[in-house]
């Protein structure tokens, strides 16, 4: 992009070997794997990792999108000091389709954000939801945040993430949380591709094709359920039409 801006790309473009594009869709967590990893995430020395994990898994936001979230991007309904419901707006995304999308929060995400946001009573609308900070474990106490910079986003959380994965005995990319989110949407035949794109942002047709096996299975399960329902209704109708079920006429 920089070379194009200064009109230096065209003379060398044909001689540049591009990196191979990855075509693997990633790994989707099973419910058992999610529970196992969630337990380890809760035990790390990073208080931010649990809300980061839950919000990412339940909204499908990319790491860069979560990092860029500000307080103004959250619309929350509070009830007795607890977030009862709400949604977030992705104000900064890598794609135009992802920017500005609205994603409702699950009850689990509301709970995680309730505890996390309580740490920053002085936060302003421009403050980052996950601000830059340092952590101390001095005196064997619980992790404590200090040097909090509300006007700067977190740099990263790779060390805590790798520690949780190691303790869980799992190999996973952070981006697989987004893959899990999209996969679970695809598993429901009632969720349209338009809705998936609306919640996840840019999901190319090629990427949706990689999820096609999930959607096909969901469709097969839906038809099988429909057949069971029809068979049950037909059985009821047949029984209702049998002579034994016809009430006797009064004399």
N, C-alpha and C positions, 0 to 999 in steps of 0.2 A: 504493500500500500504506500509506503514511504517512497519507494522507487518510482511508482506510478505518479505520485504527486509531483515529483521533480522531473518527470518525463525521462527517466533513466531505465525503465523496465523493458520497453520494447526492444532495444538493441540486444539484450541478453536473455530474453524470455525463452527463446527456442533452445538455448543451451543449458537451461536449468532442469535438473532432475528432481521432480517433486517427490515428497515422501508418500509412501503408500497409504491409501485411505483405509481405515479400519472399517470392516463390515460386520463385526460381531455386535450383536445387540446388547450384550452384557448378561449379567446374572440377576435374576429376580429372587428375592428372599422368600422362603416359605414362612408360614406363620411360626413354626417351631424355631427356625433359624432367627427370625426377628426377635422372639422372646429371649432366646439365649444371648443374642448380641445386645439387646436392650439392657439386660441385667449387667453385662460387663461395662457398657457405656456409663451406667449409673455409678459404677465404682471407681472410675478413673479420677485422677487428681485435677481434672478440668471441669469446673462447674458449668462451663458453656457447652460442653459436648452433648449433654442430654437434650437441652432445648434445640440445639442445632440438628441433632439426629432426628428428633421427633418432627420438627417443622419441615425438614427436608424430605423425610419419608412420607409425610401426610399431605404435602403440597406439591411435590415434584419439582421444586425449585432447584436450579443449578447452584453449585457452591458460590459462584460469583454473584448470583441473584440474591442469595441469602445474606452474603456479606454486605451487599449494597443496601439492604433494607434499612429504612429510617422510621422513626416513630410516626411520622406523618403518613407513612404507607399503611399503617394499621388502623382499622376501624373496629373498635372493641366495645362490647356491651358488658359493663361491670355489674355484679350483683353481690353485695356484702363483701367487697374486697377481692372477689374472684371473677375472672373473665368467664362469662356465661356463654358468649358466642362472639363471632366476629369474622372478618375477612381481611385479606391483605391485597395490596395492589403492587404488582411488579413494575416499579418505575424505571428500572434500568435492566436491560437484557441484551444478550448478544445478537438478537434478531428483532426485526421490526414487529413480527407477529407475537413475540413474547413480551414486548414492552406494553405496559398498560393493562395486562390481563388481570382479572379479579379471581382470587382463589379463596373459597370459604375455608374456615378453620375447623378442624375436627375438635371434639371435646378433649381429646388427649393433647392436641397442640395448645388448646386454651389453657389447660392445666400446667403444661410445661412453661408457657409464656408468663403465666401468673407469677410463678416462683422466680423466674428469671428477671422480669421487669421490675419486681419489687426491690431488686438490688440497686436500682438507679432512680431514686425518688426525685432527683434534680434534672432528669432528662427533659429536653425540649423537643418540639416537633422535628427540628433538624437533626437531633441526636440519632446516632446509629442504634439499631436494635441490638446488634452484637458489636459493642464498641471495643476498641483496643484496650488491653489491660495486661497486668502481670499477676502471677499467682504465687502465694507463699504458703508453705506447710510448716511454718515455724512452730516449735513447741509441741509437735505431734497433734495439732488441732486440725479441724476441718479446713479444706482449702479456702483461702481468703484472697479476695481481689484487692489490688491496690494499683496506683498510677493509672487510674481509669481516664481515658481520653474519649469523651462522648462524641467529639467531633471527628473522630477517625475510626475507620472500620477495623475489625480484626484482621491480622495478617494471615493467619492460618491455624489449623488445629491438627496437623498431620501426626505429631508425636502422640497425642492422646488417642487419636483414631487408630494408629498402628498398635498401640498398647492394648486397646479394647479388642481388636481383631486377634491379636496374639493370644490373649487370655481366653477368647472364645474358640480358638483353634480354627479360624476361618480366614479365607482369602477373598477380599472384596475391594472394589473401588468405591469411593464416595459417590461417584456418578451412578452406581448401581442402585442407589436409593431412588433416584429419579426413574430408572428403568423399572424398578419394582412398582412404583406409583402408576406408571403408564400401563404396565402389564395387568395390574389389578383392575384398572378401568376397562381394559380390553376383555377381561374375563366376564364382564357383565354384558349380556346381549342387549340390555336396555340402554346402554350408554353408546351414543352415536359417535362416529368419527369426528363430527363437528364439535361435540362436547369435549372430546379428548383434546382436540387442538385448542379449544377455548381455555381449558384448564392447564394444559402442559405447555402452551405456546407453540413454537415452531416444531412440528413433527412432520417430516417430509413423507410423501407417499411411499418412498422407498423404505423408510423406517417403519411405517405402518405395515408394509408387506412383511417385514421381519416379525411382526407380531401376529401375522395372519393365522399361524397355527393356533395361537391362543384364542383368537376370535372364532375360528372355525370350531374349536372344541366347545366354546361357549354356546355357539349356535346349535351344535349337535345335542348338547345337554338340554337346551331350551326346547328343541323338538321332541326329545325323549320325554321331558316333563309334560309337554302338551299331549303326547300320545297316552301317557299314564292317566292324565286328567280325562281325556276323551273315553278311554276304556272304562274308567270308573263311572262316568256319566252314563255310558251305554249299559253297563251292568245294572245300574239303578233303574234305568228305563225298562229294561227287560224284566227285572223283578217286579216292577210296578204293573207290567202288563200281564203277568202270569195269573192264572185263575185263582191261585191260593191267596193272592193279595187283593182280590176284588171283594169288597165287603158284601155280606149276605143281605138280600133285600128283606125288608120286614114283611111278615105275613099279612 
